[in-house]
Amino acid sequence: MATIEEKAQAVREDLAEREGVLVAFSGGVDSSVVAALAHDALGDDAVVCTAKSETLPEAELDDAKRVADEIGVRHEIVEFSELDDPDFVVNDDDRCYHCRTMRLGKMFEAAEELGLPVVCDGTNASDADGGHRPGLQAVEELDAYSPLLAHDVDKEEVRELADAYDLSVADKPSMACLSSRIPTGLEVTEEKLSRVEQAETLLRQWGFSQFRVRDHDGLARIEVGEDELDAALNPDFAAAARERLTDLGFDHVTLDLQGYQTGSVSPEGETDESTDLDEPLVEDVFDSEYPTAE
């Protein structure tokens, strides 16, 4: 079995044979490692590109900009709106397929403009687990290249490589696009995406690390990691969350006592397709003050 160093070198040699690549870049750990390997292999002939839309939290775009600077790679930003596609808005079992098709489509357009013949993404060997992954269908149909998958680099090895490159996202928990917070069958709207983003920004500011705010048509269901449930049960947090989230437009605010689960509002077997989050866990969230309007 090949070592992680041998796999990484195989990816570099593979990419070095290309005339240039554009990496679909979220700033998460997977795409960041592909970007670092591509930059090693191709230098200025490797470019990363982030697609900005309503489903991408502003904090994620900021992360992408920062990590591109860490790598030293050219970073392009394109814009589009998933909400222009009624097939996406209806939010059926293939929502991720429609989203990925549009997002990767913008990458291929950018690559063509830049004269880059190959578009790469961050799909790794652990993603091909047989679960409901409609986004991977779009990758295959558009013929994007997944070097981590091609060279059998799994998620654990991706994090090892990110650590070896000293990337700030090496320990970044997964963070799917904002539409994953809306249960399948409920229409995706800009209003819902906005209030989810603002609610999760509050949780991040209050010191939580792994979390989701699910929008059940006006009912906010907060999920936090198992090791953070005690903090979420703090009466001060409960009061602040109820007040601040209702101010954002939620009718009711609840806490899921089972804790954070990937894909908990998605079709059976589907996991959140990550773009990842980068916020450290504070040592004691009880030290944080939860500001209310008192």
Secondary structure, DSSP 8 states (H G I E B T S, - for coil): ---HHHHHHHHHHHHHTSS-EEEE--SSHHHHHHHHHHHHHHGGGEEEEEEE-TTS-HHHHHHHHHHHHHHT-EEEEEE--GGG-HHHHTT-TTHHHHHHHHHHHHHHHHHHHHT--EEE----GGG-SSS--HHHHHHHHHT-B-HHHHTT--HHHHHHHHHHTT-TTTT----B-GGGGS-TTS---HHHHHHHHHHHHHHHHTT--SEEEEEETTEEEEEE-GGGHHHHT-HHHHHHHHHHHHHTT-SEEEE-TT---TTTTSSTT----B--------S-GGGS------
